Amino acid sequence: MRQGELLALRWRDVDLDGRTLQVGATLQRTRDGFAFTEPKTASSRRPVALTRAAVDALRRHRARHLEERLAAVVWEDNALVSANEVGRPVEAGNLLRRSFWPLLERAGLPHIRFHDLRHTVATLLLAQGTHPKIVAEMLGHSQIAVTLNLYSHVAPTMQRQAADAMDAILGR
């Protein structure tokens, strides 16, 4: 998901039992405060299938989130998956400084941009043979060509896999 899509995600858009979520908004900072806006493109409004690990993490996060809500003296109920300590939207800069970059450091990973997570997921899925159309849908790209152009560096690996598949088909 794009950072703004993630920060706009509400619990009503998450189906933990069905292991999916629905991207339906993006959060933007304006001079008047936060604004929930339409996603980047029509195809950005999309369902996203969740891994079992993601569902488990979201269940734990929701339990902690409910505890924080009950303990809070003041709470603004926006039903956000990622809310600050008083229930308001999380500032993008705070997400990076307080959560994302420290997490990378603890994991011994290099300092990367948040958006690089999308690139990593797309590259890994394509390298594992996931159909580019599926990857494009997951990323919310309006055209499969966008995905293929952005991730063309994965093509040599995919070409080798295709050649190996033809060898298998031809019995070699």
Steps between C-alpha positions, in 0.01 A plus 500: 500500500602859452578684822191721477279196436642324802454802728137540384412135561207454738407186688173474306714449186679200651351149492732292716294181462492542122871602498436808288486874527345759274695809397244778481670823601830676540609734778656831409626784714356836395545844651159451664597165655451147378283413201371160398492506122432267212785265412746591225307323220181299463707181505654616828163420659570134537485194720832375634541139609682465831754241600437297812793680665339836421167386646672380818687830531179698442318298768777576752505864392122529540515358853775751597308776325184425703702499824650840414154633418360386834796648689490834319361801683408660169419299187384618159331198347595491134506117493845514340723195487799732553401766750715711729472490881173700495335331200593756239674420170871429516726762343698347213825641640428351841430162342847509347693641797325317783416167341636419157865609522550359855349171380746488210786571739394225745480257208846599380365626169614808308317831516246495215200703394158376610398476134787255443286240680263502200791449264635215710165321512446538125851380419475198730156400368606532136823310565294219657289475185188685614314616190573869427126574474452384861797708617360805316161452667657462845700821451201690362666572166248606237690325221701178507755682282579729794593199710699335223688823419585568865616146567662407169821417690326179612443396135830312452414267788147458364639424153726227644197354683303507173781321314520238777122458480525438124774242566263324740215512248722360224627229729861613524 
